[in-house]
Amino acid sequence: MRNRKPQTTISPDMLANGKNSPPVLLYGWPFKADYLVDYAKRHRLSFETDAKHQEWLGCPTLEFNFADVTEAHYQRENVNYLRIMARITVLPELMRGSKHPLWIGRPLSFKYSKILYMWTNYNMDEECDDCGRPDRYDKVIDFLDTAMNECLPEGQKSKLQWWWSWDDNDVVRALLRSDSSR
């Protein structure tokens, strides 16, 4: 992974053009597992839950507001439910605010578990065209840069960069091939 560090720019040969098959790169902001929960909490977002999770969440109704998340929620075994619901709740909010399609993927990183990305090196042309004018692009970037950094501790910053995709790259494929040959 040392030679698969995130990059601010990529060379033209890393852009898919129909004649080549470069590894998938994701253009976005990396984040840790609980970041979207923290974001939803800060913005007091809520979601409809089911009776099964209502007791665990500690909410009197089937609507749970992320503002009610406590440290105890993070310590529980089923904290992934909260993370998934944060992803389902926050992603549409960010798309509405940025007026741009967004996805969540996995960067090739041990530090970050997820990445909010705008496009890949395979769909950059069509997605970048959606941004239109340069001032529109700047507004999208400013909005998302603020959103992806506002809940980080002082001194930390999530930077917009090209990240290797964990799910589709030569390093992971080589590891899987070596494991299957054992």
C-alpha positions as CSV (number, residue, x, y, z in Angstrom):
1,M,0.0,0.0,0.0
2,R,3.0,2.3,0.3
3,N,3.0,2.9,-3.4
4,R,-0.8,3.4,-3.5
5,K,-0.9,6.7,-1.6
6,P,-3.7,9.2,-2.3
7,Q,-2.9,11.8,-4.9
8,T,-4.1,15.4,-5.7
9,T,-3.8,14.8,-9.4
10,I,-3.5,11.8,-11.6
11,S,-1.7,11.2,-14.9
12,P,-3.8,10.9,-18.1
13,D,-2.9,7.2,-18.4
14,M,-4.9,6.6,-15.1
15,L,-8.1,7.8,-16.8
16,A,-10.1,5.0,-18.3
17,N,-10.7,5.6,-22.0
18,G,-12.1,2.4,-23.4
19,K,-8.7,1.2,-24.5
20,N,-7.1,0.7,-21.1
21,S,-8.1,-0.7,-17.8
22,P,-6.4,1.2,-15.0
23,P,-7.2,0.4,-11.4
24,V,-10.3,2.1,-10.0
25,L,-9.5,5.5,-8.3
26,L,-12.1,7.4,-6.2
27,Y,-12.1,11.2,-6.1
28,G,-13.3,12.2,-2.7
29,W,-12.9,12.7,1.0
30,P,-11.9,9.8,3.3
31,F,-13.5,9.4,6.7
32,K,-13.5,7.1,9.7
33,A,-16.4,4.7,10.6
34,D,-18.3,7.1,13.0
35,Y,-17.9,10.3,11.0
36,L,-21.4,10.2,9.4
37,V,-23.0,9.4,12.8
38,D,-21.2,12.5,14.2
39,Y,-22.4,14.6,11.2
40,A,-26.0,13.4,11.6
41,K,-25.8,14.1,15.3
42,R,-24.5,17.7,14.8
43,H,-27.2,18.4,12.2
44,R,-30.0,16.7,14.3
45,L,-31.0,14.4,11.5
46,S,-33.4,11.6,12.2
47,F,-34.7,8.4,10.6
48,E,-37.5,5.9,11.0
49,T,-36.5,2.7,12.8
50,D,-38.2,-0.5,13.5
51,A,-39.5,-2.0,16.8
52,K,-36.5,-4.4,16.9
53,H,-34.0,-1.5,17.1
54,Q,-36.3,1.0,19.0
55,E,-35.4,-0.4,22.4
56,W,-31.6,-0.6,21.6
57,L,-31.7,3.0,20.4
58,G,-33.6,4.1,23.5
59,C,-36.2,6.1,21.6
60,P,-39.8,6.4,22.8
61,T,-41.2,6.4,19.2
62,L,-40.1,4.7,15.9
63,E,-38.3,7.9,14.9
64,F,-34.7,8.3,16.2
65,N,-32.9,11.6,16.2
66,F,-29.1,11.3,15.9
67,A,-28.9,14.2,18.5
68,D,-29.8,11.5,21.0
69,V,-26.7,9.4,20.3
70,T,-24.6,8.8,23.4
71,E,-21.2,7.3,24.0
72,A,-23.0,4.1,25.1
73,H,-24.3,3.7,21.5
74,Y,-20.8,3.6,20.2
75,Q,-19.8,0.9,22.6
76,R,-22.6,-1.5,21.8
77,E,-22.2,-4.6,19.6
78,N,-24.7,-3.5,17.0
79,V,-23.2,0.0,16.5
80,N,-23.0,-0.8,12.7
81,Y,-26.8,-0.4,12.5
82,L,-26.3,3.2,13.6
83,R,-23.5,3.7,11.1
84,I,-25.6,2.2,8.2
85,M,-28.6,4.4,9.1
86,A,-26.3,7.5,9.3
87,R,-25.0,6.6,5.8
88,I,-28.6,6.2,4.5
89,T,-29.7,9.5,6.1
90,V,-26.7,11.7,5.5
91,L,-25.9,10.8,1.8
92,P,-29.2,12.2,0.4
93,E,-28.7,15.4,2.5
94,L,-25.2,15.9,1.1
95,M,-26.5,15.3,-2.5
96,R,-29.3,17.8,-1.9
97,G,-26.9,20.3,-0.5
98,S,-24.3,19.9,-3.2
99,K,-26.7,19.2,-6.1
100,H,-24.3,16.6,-7.2
101,P,-24.5,12.8,-7.3
102,L,-22.3,11.2,-4.6
103,W,-21.3,7.7,-3.6
104,I,-19.6,6.0,-0.6
105,G,-16.8,3.5,-1.2
106,R,-13.8,2.0,0.5
107,P,-10.4,3.7,0.0
108,L,-7.3,1.6,0.1
109,S,-6.3,2.6,3.6
110,F,-6.0,1.2,7.1
111,K,-6.7,4.6,8.6
112,Y,-10.0,5.4,6.8
113,S,-12.8,2.9,6.4
114,K,-14.9,4.9,3.9
115,I,-14.7,7.6,1.3
116,L,-17.4,10.0,0.0
117,Y,-16.6,10.4,-3.6
118,M,-17.8,12.5,-6.5
119,W,-16.5,10.3,-9.4
120,T,-14.0,7.7,-10.4
121,N,-11.4,7.6,-13.1
122,Y,-13.9,5.6,-15.1
123,N,-16.8,8.1,-15.0
124,M,-15.0,11.4,-14.4
125,D,-16.0,12.9,-17.9
126,E,-19.7,12.4,-17.4
127,E,-19.8,13.4,-13.7
128,C,-17.5,16.3,-14.1
129,D,-19.7,17.6,-16.9
130,D,-22.6,17.7,-14.4
131,C,-20.8,20.3,-12.4
132,G,-20.9,22.6,-15.4
133,R,-19.2,26.0,-15.0
134,P,-16.1,26.4,-12.9
135,D,-18.0,28.5,-10.3
136,R,-20.5,25.6,-9.9
137,Y,-17.7,23.2,-9.4
138,D,-16.1,25.5,-6.7
139,K,-19.5,25.7,-4.9
140,V,-19.9,21.9,-4.9
141,I,-16.3,21.4,-3.6
142,D,-16.7,24.1,-0.9
143,F,-19.9,22.7,0.4
144,L,-18.6,19.1,0.5
145,D,-15.2,20.1,1.9
146,T,-17.0,21.9,4.8
147,A,-19.4,19.0,5.4
148,M,-16.5,16.4,5.4
149,N,-14.4,18.4,7.9
150,E,-16.8,20.1,10.3
151,C,-17.0,17.2,12.7
152,L,-13.3,16.4,12.8
153,P,-11.2,17.1,15.8
154,E,-9.1,20.3,15.8
155,G,-6.1,20.0,13.6
156,Q,-7.4,17.1,11.4
157,K,-8.5,17.6,7.8
158,S,-10.0,15.3,5.2
159,K,-8.6,16.3,1.8
160,L,-10.2,15.9,-1.6
161,Q,-7.9,13.5,-3.4
162,W,-7.8,10.5,-5.7
163,W,-7.8,7.3,-3.6
164,W,-7.2,3.7,-4.8
165,S,-10.4,1.7,-4.4
166,W,-10.1,-1.1,-1.9
167,D,-12.8,-3.1,-3.7
168,D,-11.3,-3.0,-7.2
169,N,-7.5,-2.8,-7.4
170,D,-4.5,-4.9,-8.2
171,V,-3.2,-5.2,-4.7
172,V,-6.4,-6.7,-3.3
173,R,-6.8,-9.0,-6.3
174,A,-3.2,-10.3,-5.8
175,L,-3.9,-10.9,-2.1
176,L,-7.0,-12.8,-3.0
177,R,-5.3,-14.9,-5.6
178,S,-2.5,-15.8,-3.2
179,D,-5.0,-16.8,-0.5
180,S,-7.0,-18.9,-2.9
181,S,-3.9,-20.8,-4.0
182,R,-3.2,-22.0,-0.5
